[in-house]
Amino acid sequence: MSSDEAENGGPSMASILDTITTIARENLDYEGTVTSDKRLVEDLALDSLQLLSLAVAVEDHYRICLDEDDEAHIDTVGDLVALIEAKIAALDQA
């Protein structure tokens, strides 16, 4: 198992965080540090269009679907990482 894979065979939390960091830098022009405790709106200063861009990029990258109920519970980068992990695990179970 590589360091980029979690025990379930999906991407590790660190790998997901790296991907979110890359998306933030390339798609959202964010230049700061991205950590699990950063709040998407308050700390990363993402507006509604940027949040939508982030969601679409995450969906495209991981081939998952984030619905409105999911998005309503995402406040921090860590929340997004956990949701991505859960969505990938659910796909692996299907």
C-alpha positions as CSV (number, residue, x, y, z in Angstrom):
1,M,0.0,0.0,0.0
2,S,1.4,3.4,-1.0
3,S,1.5,6.4,1.3
4,D,-1.2,7.9,-1.0
5,E,-3.6,5.2,-0.2
6,A,-5.7,4.7,2.9
7,E,-6.3,1.3,4.5
8,N,-9.5,0.9,2.4
9,G,-7.5,1.3,-0.8
10,G,-8.8,4.8,-1.5
11,P,-6.7,8.0,-1.3
12,S,-5.3,8.9,2.1
13,M,-6.4,12.1,4.0
14,A,-3.0,13.6,3.2
15,S,-3.4,12.9,-0.5
16,I,-6.9,14.4,-0.5
17,L,-5.6,17.5,1.3
18,D,-2.9,17.8,-1.3
19,T,-5.4,17.6,-4.1
20,I,-7.6,20.3,-2.5
21,T,-4.5,22.5,-2.1
22,T,-3.7,22.0,-5.8
23,I,-7.3,22.8,-6.8
24,A,-7.3,25.9,-4.6
25,R,-4.0,27.2,-6.1
26,E,-4.7,26.4,-9.7
27,N,-8.5,27.1,-9.9
28,L,-9.1,29.6,-7.2
29,D,-5.8,31.5,-7.1
30,Y,-5.4,30.8,-3.4
31,E,-1.8,31.3,-2.3
32,G,-1.9,30.6,1.4
33,T,-1.5,27.4,3.4
34,V,-4.3,24.9,3.2
35,T,-4.8,22.9,6.3
36,S,-7.7,20.8,7.7
37,D,-8.7,23.4,10.2
38,K,-9.1,26.2,7.6
39,R,-12.6,27.4,7.1
40,L,-13.6,27.7,3.5
41,V,-15.4,31.0,3.7
42,E,-13.7,32.8,6.6
43,D,-10.1,31.6,6.2
44,L,-9.8,30.8,2.5
45,A,-12.1,33.7,1.6
46,L,-14.0,31.7,-0.9
47,D,-17.2,33.3,-2.3
48,S,-20.2,31.3,-3.6
49,L,-18.8,31.0,-7.1
50,Q,-15.4,29.8,-5.8
51,L,-17.1,27.3,-3.5
52,L,-19.0,26.0,-6.5
53,S,-15.8,25.8,-8.6
54,L,-14.1,23.9,-5.7
55,A,-17.1,21.4,-5.5
56,V,-17.1,20.8,-9.3
57,A,-13.3,20.3,-9.4
58,V,-13.5,17.8,-6.4
59,E,-16.4,16.0,-8.1
60,D,-14.5,15.8,-11.4
61,H,-11.2,14.7,-9.8
62,Y,-12.7,12.0,-7.6
63,R,-15.7,11.0,-9.7
64,I,-18.1,11.6,-6.9
65,C,-21.3,13.6,-6.5
66,L,-21.7,16.2,-3.8
67,D,-25.3,17.1,-3.2
68,E,-26.7,20.2,-1.4
69,D,-27.2,18.3,1.9
70,D,-23.5,17.4,1.8
71,E,-22.4,20.9,1.0
72,A,-24.5,22.4,3.8
73,H,-22.3,20.5,6.4
74,I,-18.9,21.6,5.0
75,D,-17.3,24.4,7.0
76,T,-13.7,23.5,6.9
77,V,-11.2,21.8,4.6
78,G,-11.2,18.9,7.1
79,D,-15.0,18.5,6.6
80,L,-14.5,18.4,2.9
81,V,-11.7,15.8,3.2
82,A,-13.9,13.6,5.5
83,L,-16.8,13.9,3.0
84,I,-14.6,12.9,0.1
85,E,-13.3,9.9,2.0
86,A,-16.9,8.9,2.9
87,K,-18.1,9.3,-0.7
88,I,-15.2,7.2,-2.1
89,A,-15.8,4.5,0.5
90,A,-19.4,4.4,-0.4
91,L,-18.5,3.9,-4.1
92,D,-16.1,1.1,-3.1
93,Q,-18.9,-0.6,-1.2
94,A,-21.3,-0.5,-4.2
